[in-house]
Amino acid sequence: MAWETVRANGGSGGTDKVTIQAFQAVAEVELKKLHEELKQGTYRPMPVRRIHIPKKGKPNEKRPLGIQAIRDRVCQQVLKNRLEPIF
């Protein structure tokens, strides 16, 4: 369910440069690997790719934007899905 949400949101890849389409090709294997890493406590997120985008209404100014790797976004979505109903 988390992967489907991330896939639907689209976006570009993080520091690993893996796109949604590339991740989709290996999604089954990657999701199983991510699941095992989370269960075993060995999961470590990748560094965030930093880009600067123009500020809205201020074309000469830029703000930083962090782009996570697809697998890290899936992990974040899993946590959101589990915690949101509690809160």
MIDOSE-1310 file (N, C-alpha, C; in nm, 2 decimals, decimal comma, always signed):
residues 87
mawe	+0,08/-0,12/+0,00/+0,00/+0,00/+0,00/+0,09/+0,13/+0,00; +0,20/+0,12/+0,08/+0,29/+0,24/+0,09/+0,35/+0,26/-0,05; +0,40/+0,15/-0,11/+0,46/+0,17/-0,24/+0,36/+0,23/-0,35; +0,24/+0,19/-0,34/+0,14/+0,24/-0,44/+0,12/+0,39/-0,42
tvra	+0,12/+0,43/-0,29/+0,11/+0,58/-0,27/+0,23/+0,65/-0,32; +0,35/+0,60/-0,29/+0,47/+0,67/-0,34/+0,47/+0,67/-0,49; +0,43/+0,56/-0,55/+0,43/+0,55/-0,70/+0,33/+0,65/-0,76; +0,22/+0,67/-0,70/+0,12/+0,76/-0,75/+0,16/+0,91/-0,73
nggs	+0,24/+0,94/-0,63/+0,29/+1,07/-0,61/+0,40/+1,11/-0,71; +0,47/+1,01/-0,77/+0,57/+1,04/-0,86/+0,69/+1,10/-0,80; +0,76/+1,19/-0,87/+0,88/+1,26/-0,81/+1,00/+1,19/-0,87; +1,11/+1,26/-0,84/+1,24/+1,21/-0,89/+1,31/+1,13/-0,78
ggtd	+1,42/+1,07/-0,82/+1,50/+0,99/-0,73/+1,59/+1,07/-0,64; +1,64/+1,01/-0,53/+1,73/+1,07/-0,44/+1,87/+1,06/-0,49; +1,96/+1,05/-0,39/+2,11/+1,04/-0,42/+2,14/+0,92/-0,51; +2,06/+0,81/-0,50/+2,09/+0,69/-0,58/+2,04/+0,71/-0,72
kvti	+1,96/+0,82/-0,75/+1,91/+0,85/-0,89/+1,82/+0,74/-0,94; +1,76/+0,66/-0,86/+1,66/+0,56/-0,90/+1,53/+0,63/-0,92; +1,47/+0,61/-1,04/+1,34/+0,67/-1,07/+1,23/+0,58/-1,02; +1,11/+0,64/-1,02/+0,99/+0,56/-0,99/+0,98/+0,44/-1,09
qafq	+1,01/+0,46/-1,22/+1,00/+0,35/-1,32/+1,10/+0,25/-1,29; +1,22/+0,29/-1,26/+1,33/+0,19/-1,23/+1,30/+0,11/-1,11; +1,25/+0,18/-1,01/+1,22/+0,11/-0,88/+1,10/+0,01/-0,91; +1,01/+0,05/-0,99/+0,89/-0,04/-1,02/+0,94/-0,17/-1,08
avae	+1,04/-0,16/-1,16/+1,09/-0,28/-1,23/+1,15/-0,39/-1,13; +1,20/-0,34/-1,01/+1,25/-0,43/-0,91/+1,18/-0,42/-0,78; +1,06/-0,36/-0,78/+0,98/-0,33/-0,66/+0,97/-0,45/-0,57; +0,93/-0,57/-0,62/+0,90/-0,68/-0,54/+1,03/-0,72/-0,46
velk	+1,14/-0,73/-0,52/+1,27/-0,76/-0,46/+1,31/-0,65/-0,35; +1,30/-0,53/-0,39/+1,34/-0,42/-0,31/+1,24/-0,41/-0,19; +1,12/-0,43/-0,20/+1,02/-0,42/-0,09/+1,04/-0,53/+0,01; +1,08/-0,65/-0,04/+1,11/-0,76/+0,05/+1,24/-0,73/+0,13
klhe	+1,34/-0,68/+0,06/+1,46/-0,64/+0,12/+1,44/-0,54/+0,23; +1,36/-0,43/+0,19/+1,33/-0,33/+0,29/+1,26/-0,38/+0,41; +1,16/-0,47/+0,39/+1,09/-0,54/+0,50/+1,18/-0,61/+0,59; +1,27/-0,69/+0,54/+1,37/-0,76/+0,62/+1,46/-0,67/+0,70
elkq	+1,51/-0,56/+0,63/+1,59/-0,47/+0,70/+1,52/-0,40/+0,82; +1,39/-0,37/+0,80/+1,31/-0,31/+0,91/+1,29/-0,41/+1,02; +1,26/-0,53/+0,99/+1,24/-0,63/+1,09/+1,37/-0,66/+1,17; +1,48/-0,66/+1,10/+1,61/-0,69/+1,17/+1,67/-0,57/+1,23
gtyr	+1,62/-0,46/+1,21/+1,68/-0,34/+1,27/+1,81/-0,29/+1,19; +1,83/-0,33/+1,07/+1,95/-0,30/+1,00/+1,92/-0,19/+0,89; +1,80/-0,14/+0,88/+1,76/-0,04/+0,78/+1,84/+0,09/+0,81; +1,90/+0,15/+0,71/+1,96/+0,28/+0,72/+1,92/+0,36/+0,60
pmpv	+1,86/+0,48/+0,62/+1,82/+0,56/+0,51/+1,94/+0,62/+0,43; +1,92/+0,64/+0,31/+2,03/+0,70/+0,23/+2,03/+0,85/+0,25; +2,15/+0,92/+0,22/+2,15/+1,06/+0,23/+2,05/+1,13/+0,14; +2,00/+1,24/+0,17/+1,90/+1,31/+0,10/+1,97/+1,40/-0,01
rrih	+1,92/+1,40/-0,13/+1,97/+1,48/-0,24/+1,91/+1,62/-0,22; +2,00/+1,72/-0,22/+1,96/+1,86/-0,19/+1,96/+1,94/-0,33; +1,85/+2,00/-0,36/+1,85/+2,09/-0,47/+1,79/+2,22/-0,42; +1,81/+2,33/-0,50/+1,75/+2,46/-0,47/+1,65/+2,49/-0,57
ipkk	+1,53/+2,53/-0,53/+1,43/+2,57/-0,62/+1,38/+2,72/-0,59; +1,33/+2,78/-0,69/+1,29/+2,92/-0,67/+1,18/+2,93/-0,57; +1,19/+3,04/-0,49/+1,08/+3,07/-0,39/+0,96/+3,13/-0,46; +0,85/+3,09/-0,42/+0,72/+3,14/-0,48/+0,71/+3,29/-0,46
gkpn	+0,69/+3,36/-0,56/+0,67/+3,50/-0,55/+0,80/+3,58/-0,54; +0,92/+3,51/-0,53/+1,05/+3,57/-0,53/+1,14/+3,50/-0,62; +1,13/+3,53/-0,75/+1,21/+3,46/-0,86/+1,36/+3,47/-0,84; +1,41/+3,57/-0,77/+1,56/+3,58/-0,76/+1,61/+3,50/-0,64
ekrp	+1,52/+3,45/-0,55/+1,56/+3,38/-0,43/+1,53/+3,23/-0,45; +1,61/+3,14/-0,38/+1,59/+3,00/-0,39/+1,58/+2,94/-0,25; +1,51/+2,83/-0,24/+1,50/+2,76/-0,11/+1,55/+2,62/-0,13; +1,61/+2,56/-0,03/+1,65/+2,42/-0,04/+1,54/+2,32/-0,04
lgiq	+1,55/+2,21/-0,11/+1,46/+2,10/-0,11/+1,53/+1,97/-0,10; +1,49/+1,88/-0,01/+1,56/+1,75/+0,01/+1,47/+1,65/-0,06; +1,54/+1,56/-0,14/+1,47/+1,46/-0,22/+1,52/+1,32/-0,16; +1,43/+1,24/-0,10/+1,47/+1,11/-0,05/+1,47/+1,01/-0,16
aird	+1,55/+0,90/-0,14/+1,55/+0,79/-0,23/+1,41/+0,73/-0,22; +1,37/+0,66/-0,33/+1,23/+0,60/-0,34/+1,21/+0,50/-0,22; +1,31/+0,42/-0,20/+1,29/+0,32/-0,09/+1,27/+0,39/+0,05; +1,34/+0,50/+0,07/+1,32/+0,57/+0,19/+1,18/+0,64/+0,20
rvcq	+1,13/+0,68/+0,09/+0,99/+0,74/+0,08/+0,89/+0,63/+0,11; +0,92/+0,51/+0,06/+0,83/+0,39/+0,09/+0,83/+0,37/+0,24; +0,95/+0,37/+0,30/+0,96/+0,35/+0,45/+0,88/+0,45/+0,53; +0,90/+0,58/+0,49/+0,83/+0,69/+0,55/+0,68/+0,67/+0,54
qvlk	+0,63/+0,63/+0,42/+0,49/+0,61/+0,40/+0,43/+0,50/+0,48; +0,51/+0,39/+0,50/+0,47/+0,28/+0,59/+0,45/+0,33/+0,73; +0,54/+0,41/+0,78/+0,53/+0,47/+0,92/+0,41/+0,56/+0,93; +0,39/+0,64/+0,83/+0,27/+0,73/+0,83/+0,14/+0,65/+0,83
nrle	+0,14/+0,55/+0,75/+0,02/+0,46/+0,74/-0,01/+0,40/+0,88; +0,09/+0,36/+0,95/+0,08/+0,29/+1,08/+0,04/+0,39/+1,19; +0,11/+0,51/+1,19/+0,09/+0,60/+1,30/-0,03/+0,69/+1,29; -0,07/+0,73/+1,17/-0,17/+0,83/+1,15/-0,30/+0,79/+1,22
pif	-0,35/+0,66/+1,21/-0,47/+0,62/+1,27/-0,46/+0,64/+1,43; -0,34/+0,62/+1,48/-0,33/+0,63/+1,63/-0,35/+0,78/+1,67; -0,29/+0,87/+1,59/-0,30/+1,01/+1,63/-0,43/+1,07/+1,58
